[in-house]
Amino acid sequence: MIMNEKRLSPTASQIRIDEARIIRKLSLVSVIGNAVLSAFKLFAGITGHSSAMISDSIHSFSDVLTTLVAWAGVKLSKKEPDSAHPYGHERLECITSLILGVVLMGTGLGIGKVGLENILLPRNNALAIPSTISLAAAVISIAGKEAMYWYTRYYAKLINSSAFLADAWHHRSDAFSSIGSLVGIGGAMMGFPALDPAASVVISLFIVKVSYDILKDAVMKLLDTSCGEDYEKQLREYIFAQSGVMCIDMLRSRMFGNRVYIDLEIQVDGEQSLRDAHGVAEQIHTNVEHQFPDVKHIMIHLNPAAAVK
């Protein structure tokens, strides 16, 4: 659902002006953080004999790749309209989200497959017992990935980026993975070795669910989906309250990437001059795009109101 703000706060306005810097900072923090965590978790998983932690490290490494994809998609989506793309490039961000969702889906299914194989076909007919370093790695990963989730989510919402919001959820899915690893490793150390690979299977379910949500959101935005009844009701009430509007004949909304386009038909006094009627439309156009920051453009068609007898 697209959020409605009555006016941009100074903080949001400043961040919109400096989006390029925010995008660079988000990408850098995510790539470095995930690379360090992935390397540490892989080391802990191998030396600590934990299949759950090795799966967790693979998930973290996939975050490095998806952040690079998100960065590229957001950069491309910010390009100015040109002759070949007069409506802009916002949908490139949706395509980026689709790529992120597919990568995340593949990661989740792969982790689940490995976990099931370790349960059903353990190597050497015995499941290894993880050591303390794997448990410590899970705790560090949970704290680090949750912090990265809130950091990325905060800035993704301020610059209205669906790709970086998807990347934030990728961070949180990794935190969920580490929680599953913590439970599985702890259970295995207490004498239930099957819990370690079982944790990998649970991790995969969390990842698949998040990837489904990301893919669903991206597809909806690519298909010119309506912004929803609540959003259109707020918009309709706001427009009807504008000076000169006698009736709203039609109002349609559609999501174009992370922005909104509105098609509107209103009735105005048919006896007034064309210049005055055009002034009503211009005022509505300006007010709506100011009051609803997600609206990139509103197309207004004027109909003469029926004469009152």
Secondary structure, 3 states (H helix, E strand, C coil): CCCCCCCCCHHHHHHHHCHHHHHHHHHHHHHHHHHHHHHHHHHHHHHCCCHHHHHHHHHHHHHHHHHHHHHHHHHHHCCCCCCCCCCCCCHHHHHHHHHHHHHHHHHHHHHHHHHHHHHHCCHHHCCCCCCHHHHHHHHHHHHHHHHHHHHHHHHHHHCCCHHHHHHHHHHHHHHHHHHHHHHHHHHHHCCCCCHHHHHHHHHHHHHHHHHHHHHHHHHHHHCCCCCCHHHHHHHHHHHHCCCCCCEEEEEEEEEECCEEEEEEEEEECCCCCHHHHHHHHHHHHHHHHHHCCCEEEEEEEEEECCCCC
